[in-house]
Amino acid sequence: MGDGRCHTCRDFEPEFARAVSFGEYEGELRGLIHLLKYEAVFPVVQPLGSMTAQAIEELLPSCGDAVPLVIAVPLHQSKRGARGFNQSELIARAALKHLPKRLELASGVLVRKRATVSQVGLTREERVENMRDAFRVEDRQRVQGRTVIVVDDVMTTGTTLSECARVLKKAGAEKVLAATVARAFHGAVTSGDANHGEEEASEAVEVAASV
């Protein structure tokens, strides 16, 4: 029997304990993400948030009695300025409307301190190096001893989420989990996809599970 991890995570042990995606990055789901990310069609935030909430619900049993802190993967200020918004933060805020009120979104706790090049076409080693030290925890007290759920729109290899988790754990987080709207498997991401997105509930895709 398998260990619940994808082949990528078996080859490269991620820093997050577990990651769950609502579905696969294809078809209508891919289209919805593109409408938000590249065309700023904001009404799609609500269904994307509802989907992400289901992925987060899959993770809550892994939190035990701890109340998790929810953190969206941040954009570098240059990209946020150009786009005008962080799609992952919008999705995370919408997701929390469908979840217990005790969950909180911590904005500004994790920041992207340097811009990174597109992950498309990079090898595993190049992706890791590209993301190395790209993030910084601004408020260590907020994360110390906490279970953190990091939210992003798309996960491909998990490199971005893993680096976020590494930095958060270094700042004192006890456990880091990850939730995304979609999981892009090898070959699913084209050159038209930006690098931020890493890069029904019963159909949620668990992409990594390690304790």
C-alpha positions as semicolon CSV with decimal commas, in nm:
position;residue;x (nm);y (nm);z (nm)
1;M;0,000;0,000;0,000
2;G;0,114;0,355;-0,070
3;D;0,187;0,623;0,184
4;G;-0,061;0,877;0,041
5;R;0,208;1,085;-0,125
6;C;0,249;1,167;-0,493
7;H;0,564;1,057;-0,679
8;T;0,708;1,409;-0,662
9;C;0,679;1,420;-0,284
10;R;0,843;1,080;-0,252
11;D;1,141;1,209;-0,448
12;F;1,150;1,542;-0,265
13;E;1,034;1,549;0,098
14;P;0,828;1,869;0,140
15;E;0,844;2,089;0,447
16;F;0,466;2,086;0,491
17;A;0,309;1,793;0,675
18;R;0,017;1,745;0,438
19;A;-0,139;1,915;0,136
20;V;-0,487;1,884;-0,010
21;S;-0,627;2,026;-0,333
22;F;-0,992;2,049;-0,430
23;G;-0,937;1,909;-0,777
24;E;-0,708;1,875;-1,076
25;Y;-0,588;2,179;-1,268
26;E;-0,777;2,120;-1,589
27;G;-1,103;2,196;-1,767
28;E;-1,350;2,428;-1,598
29;L;-1,146;2,454;-1,277
30;R;-0,842;2,574;-1,469
31;G;-1,067;2,816;-1,656
32;L;-1,205;2,965;-1,334
33;I;-0,857;3,020;-1,195
34;H;-0,749;3,190;-1,518
35;L;-1,055;3,417;-1,514
36;L;-0,950;3,547;-1,174
37;K;-0,575;3,547;-1,216
38;Y;-0,537;3,689;-1,565
39;E;-0,868;3,864;-1,638
40;A;-0,963;3,992;-1,289
41;V;-1,313;3,843;-1,306
42;F;-1,378;3,879;-0,934
43;P;-1,717;3,700;-0,911
44;V;-1,533;3,368;-0,953
45;V;-1,362;3,427;-0,616
46;Q;-1,669;3,295;-0,434
47;P;-1,686;2,950;-0,599
48;L;-1,308;2,918;-0,581
49;G;-1,327;3,005;-0,211
50;S;-1,597;2,745;-0,155
51;M;-1,380;2,481;-0,322
52;T;-1,077;2,579;-0,118
53;A;-1,285;2,563;0,200
54;Q;-1,352;2,198;0,125
55;A;-0,980;2,133;0,090
56;I;-0,916;2,312;0,421
57;E;-1,188;2,103;0,587
58;E;-0,996;1,792;0,482
59;L;-0,698;1,928;0,675
60;L;-0,874;2,027;0,998
61;P;-0,854;1,678;1,156
62;S;-0,474;1,702;1,115
63;C;-0,480;2,015;1,333
64;G;-0,600;1,826;1,640
65;D;-0,730;2,066;1,903
66;A;-0,521;2,353;1,769
67;V;-0,692;2,647;1,599
68;P;-0,497;2,688;1,276
69;L;-0,374;3,017;1,141
70;V;-0,453;3,063;0,772
71;I;-0,190;3,237;0,556
72;A;-0,213;3,303;0,183
73;V;0,103;3,267;-0,025
74;P;0,214;3,629;-0,078
75;L;0,306;3,799;-0,403
76;H;0,614;4,016;-0,436
77;Q;0,517;4,382;-0,423
78;S;0,616;4,431;-0,788
79;K;0,380;4,158;-0,909
80;R;0,102;4,261;-0,673
81;G;0,138;4,617;-0,796
82;A;0,115;4,506;-1,158
83;R;-0,179;4,272;-1,101
84;G;-0,354;4,485;-0,842
85;F;-0,444;4,195;-0,614
86;N;-0,322;3,865;-0,471
87;Q;-0,556;3,595;-0,599
88;S;-0,454;3,352;-0,324
89;E;-0,547;3,601;-0,053
90;L;-0,886;3,668;-0,217
91;I;-0,952;3,294;-0,235
92;A;-0,845;3,241;0,127
93;R;-1,076;3,518;0,249
94;A;-1,367;3,370;0,056
95;A;-1,287;3,022;0,190
96;L;-1,304;3,138;0,552
97;K;-1,666;3,244;0,502
98;H;-1,749;2,874;0,467
99;L;-1,543;2,760;0,767
100;P;-1,567;2,789;1,147
101;K;-1,541;3,150;1,260
102;R;-1,252;3,064;1,493
103;L;-1,021;3,033;1,193
104;E;-0,833;3,355;1,114
105;L;-0,652;3,483;0,809
106;A;-0,317;3,638;0,902
107;S;-0,233;3,901;0,642
108;G;0,115;4,049;0,628
109;V;0,267;3,782;0,852
110;L;0,443;3,611;0,561
111;V;0,591;3,835;0,292
112;R;0,771;3,772;-0,035
113;K;1,094;3,963;0,001
114;R;1,229;3,910;-0,350
115;A;1,086;3,848;-0,693
116;T;1,136;3,505;-0,850
117;V;1,146;3,392;-1,210
118;S;0,877;3,169;-1,359
119;Q;0,894;2,811;-1,236
120;V;0,778;2,681;-1,575
121;G;1,043;2,464;-1,738
122;L;1,274;2,457;-1,436
123;T;1,411;2,135;-1,292
124;R;1,333;2,035;-0,934
125;E;1,671;2,163;-0,819
126;E;1,627;2,490;-1,009
127;R;1,281;2,541;-0,859
128;V;1,413;2,490;-0,507
129;E;1,698;2,733;-0,567
130;N;1,461;2,984;-0,729
131;M;1,239;2,990;-0,420
132;R;1,516;2,971;-0,160
133;D;1,486;3,262;0,086
134;A;1,214;3,427;-0,120
135;F;0,990;3,460;0,187
136;R;1,022;3,617;0,529
137;V;0,804;3,603;0,842
138;E;0,735;3,959;0,957
139;D;0,557;3,872;1,283
140;R;0,716;3,568;1,445
141;Q;0,496;3,588;1,754
142;R;0,186;3,525;1,543
143;V;0,317;3,189;1,421
144;Q;0,515;3,059;1,720
145;G;0,368;2,732;1,841
146;R;0,082;2,754;1,589
147;T;-0,049;2,516;1,328
148;V;-0,054;2,706;0,999
149;I;-0,253;2,630;0,683
150;V;-0,093;2,793;0,379
151;V;-0,334;2,865;0,093
152;D;-0,243;2,901;-0,275
153;D;-0,438;2,877;-0,599
154;V;-0,241;2,602;-0,777
155;M;0,018;2,351;-0,663
156;T;0,248;2,190;-0,917
157;T;0,559;2,046;-0,753
158;G;0,500;2,196;-0,410
159;T;0,825;2,394;-0,415
160;T;0,663;2,730;-0,331
161;L;0,446;2,585;-0,055
162;S;0,739;2,388;0,084
163;E;0,956;2,699;0,104
164;C;0,674;2,887;0,279
165;A;0,646;2,598;0,524
166;R;1,022;2,592;0,584
167;V;1,032;2,962;0,667
168;L;0,724;2,941;0,890
169;K;0,866;2,646;1,085
170;K;1,197;2,826;1,121
171;A;1,000;3,115;1,274
172;G;0,843;2,878;1,527
173;A;0,533;2,729;1,366
174;E;0,465;2,384;1,510
175;K;0,310;2,236;1,197
176;V;0,239;2,361;0,846
177;L;-0,030;2,224;0,616
178;A;-0,124;2,337;0,266
179;A;-0,454;2,383;0,081
180;T;-0,497;2,476;-0,284
181;V;-0,783;2,501;-0,527
182;A;-0,609;2,284;-0,784
183;R;-0,325;2,040;-0,828
184;A;-0,135;2,055;-1,158
185;F;0,033;1,726;-1,238
186;H;0,343;1,696;-1,453
187;G;0,293;1,854;-1,793
188;A;-0,029;2,029;-1,695
189;V;0,117;2,378;-1,664
190;T;0,190;2,563;-1,986
191;S;0,405;2,865;-2,051
192;G;0,091;3,077;-2,030
193;D;0,065;3,016;-1,656
194;A;0,228;3,257;-1,413
195;N;0,472;3,131;-1,154
196;H;0,275;3,228;-0,845
197;G;0,037;2,935;-0,861
198;E;0,314;2,689;-0,801
199;E;0,390;2,763;-0,937
200;E;-1,664;1,767;-0,524
201;A;-1,530;1,752;-0,160
202;S;-1,517;1,373;-0,180
203;E;-1,302;1,421;-0,491
204;A;-1,043;1,633;-0,316
205;V;-0,690;1,540;-0,417
206;E;-0,443;1,472;-0,139
207;V;-0,104;1,553;-0,281
208;A;0,118;1,486;0,017
209;A;0,091;1,326;0,358
210;S;0,386;1,297;0,589
211;V;0,383;1,330;0,966
